[in-house]
Amino acid sequence: MSGKIFVPCDAGAIAVGADVVAHAIQEQIAARRLDLKVVRNGSRGLFWLEPLVEVETPKGRVAYGPVSVDAVAGLFDAGFQDGKNHPLCLGLTEEIGYLKNQERLTFARCGITDPLSLSDYIANGGYKGLQRALGMTAEAIVEEVTNSGLRGRGGAGFPTGIKWRTVLNTPGDVKYVVCNADEGDSGTFADRMIIEGDPFVLIEGMTIAAFAVGATAGYIYIRSEYPHAFRTMQRAIGLAYENGYLGVSVAGSGKRFDLEARLGAGAYICGEETSMLESLEGRRGQIRPKPPLPAIEGLFGKPTVINNVISLATVPVILEKGAAYYRDFGMGRSRGTLTIQLAGNIKHGGLVEKAFGLTLRQAIYDFGGGTSTGRPLRAVQVGGPLGAYFPESLLDTPLDYEAFAAQKGLVGHGGIVVFDDTVDMARQARFAMEFCALESCGKCTPCRIGSTRGVEVIDKIIAHQNRPANLQLLDELCELMVDGSLCALGGLTPFPVLSAVRHFPEDFDKPAPVATANVGGRAQETQQWR
Amino acid sequence: MGQTSTWDAERALSRIRELQNLPGALLPILHALQEEFGYIDQEAIPLVAEALNLSKAEVHGVISFYHDYRQAPAGRHVLKICRAEACQAMGCESLVSHVEKHLGVKMGETTADRSFTVEPVYCLGLCALSPSAMLDGKPYGRVSNQVADFLIDSARRHS
């Protein structure tokens, strides 16, 4: 049997040269007439070490990284194909502290298997959850997910089991399962990684969801900024059909489930579930007022389960190992694991799956190693563009839905963006409003108009025009947006804005910079980006 | 960029017919037309409207809502630079200024020789490798000014 060399095919690894490295390794194998096979695996999520190349040895997989194309010949000369030492050698992959100290349940296979090998998937525990689910009633599956304490990982944190029960109890000739893979929050990439690194786990999770609620068809809505993820998902769906894991009789059960991946078209708002439904139905991604809940009247007016990628990809392990196993991880009402994504100005950026309860400080320093620039940390934004900015003094907040809410922040999808002391928080507050103006669907006035007014008033504050009155106005505008917006975009944009004002008041009290005098010109520039 | 052909109503109709029976077919059809021609020609609007039993206004409304759909052809190469928070934390704004200066255009514009269109994007999911960019659908992480110059110059040489 030939040995294996693993080079990730994750878009993050490709972004730093994995394709070229894989090609160079193939050339060396051919030139040296070695009996080795290159496997394109998912990423382990240690992005500062990408491209992270692994070699299979009798002791386990040995990691080398970051491997540049220039280093490849030297690695072969040193005998890396046999796991021998080299300056880039990181030892056994599983022993790398960053990985070893994680609790990988959802990401158990990501980075280990070939994402498009169904036999790899099954050999590594895949489809065990479905197998168990097939022997259970729909009611029992919903009960299991409810008891696991799983809450929506997209950001809202709504209990998944309760959502499923509503769909199960709603009569309907047709029901749907829709996976929200419109991962638009900056600082997040967990959905992308799992789709590119272990797509079958999402297919399995959606299949279980379908059987739990009586749905026969599903859609995965993937954002167009993720072309690699979309291609991988389409191929995985094709393979699942060819092997009887999708279609008229899933795994010989006699139960039907059809699945299709759909591509978004560049609209942040389509990550809001009702906008996503509109988009899937072929319309502008404008939000729908609730009620009716999508669980009762969702896609094409039918009862619909809508869950985030990570929620659905976590279902197989819950079914396989039982609700109690999953529930035992975590703290308070946040059960199980959170997929933390360390991003921005961070030394060791990547994916950390860990039980809820880790503090921000532990995530950023114990795993992340502090800032990438080496300068002091000044601000941290958790939960994407709608998440609050926290100062150093709040870093001991544990990653837990309730603990974050108590600090007027949100865990969201688990993205943590670190900024060093060069950040200008007035600019960040302005960007939050600007982004809302750019991405507002236009349905409700507080969001559509409020965000543009927000940019203008922050520009006036920056330009030193009547600061106390304009800060007061900003506060009132934010209150209106929170209370009056139809969805989370307008309703949460004030979080980053007000947290910047509250925690970093000195940045709103600086002398006016010369460049911001032309307020009107800037607003026009914003519009131009569309 | 993938090879695109010039506008051809017959070709457009055949792409529309392939997809028109999908539930919620409008976005897949618009993606197919843009993939085929590089943009969505005005003349495509009545064809799509007719096939899906929609008004022309509804089709136009969808095209104009989504950032992805182009109503005019882009340059031969499309460079998207991430301008979201994680990339801001790693200085993407100075990368944007550098690229604008190098190409002599502002974000959202196409160079006079039509070789490059440069656009902002709000997150490519490469947030642990900021600043990031995408050139003709290929992702790039840790894009310094020098890397950006190299990417632009080598793309120009190959087209």
Interface residues (C-beta under 8 A of the other chain):
Chain A: A11 G12 I14 A15 V16 F47 W48 E50 E183 G184 D185 S186 G187 T188 F189 D191 R192 S224 E225 Y226 P227 H228 A229 R262 L263 G264 A265 G266 A267 Y268 S279 L280 E281 G282 R283 R284 G285 Q286 F300 Q341 L342 A343 G344 N345 I346 G349 G350 S372 Q381 G384 P385 G415 V417 V418 F419 D420 V423 Q428 F431 F435 L438 E439 C441 Q528 W529 R530
Chain B: P23 G24 A25 L26 L27 P28 L30 H31 L52 E58 G61 V62 F65 Y66 H67 D68 Y69 C82 A84 E85 A86 C87 Q88 A89 M90 K106 M107 G108 P120 V121 Y122 C123 L124 G125 L126 C127 A128 L129 S130 S132 M134 G137 K138 P139 Y140 G141 R142
